[in-house]
Amino acid sequence: MSAPPEHADLLAAVADELMLVREGIDGIEALVSDLVRRAPPEERPNALTQAQALDALTQRLEALSGVLRMLGGGASPSEAVSRLSLADMAGRLRPAAGEHRPQSNADAGDLMLF
């Protein structure tokens, strides 16, 4: 079963917008990385940790864009969520897709930081 054309078009457009936001954050990441390198040595660990939050945001935006594209392509909510590469996000979205949260988050370490 595929989404009605007007839904599919809107979902694709929203997915595109999320990717544009992601590109904007990529530019900010470059600026922040430069600032972290210039930070005093004693402040770098904390600055780096905060900078990594931007990378996590870009990964989340990309994952959400993928969910919207799958839904627009006719995937069921359950299928779209099951293909998420970010286990923590998938766990949060499963109830809305009609699934139960898994009991264990043992495999939730898939967030990649720079």
Order of alpha helices (4+ residues) and beta strands (2+ residues): alpha-alpha-alpha-alpha
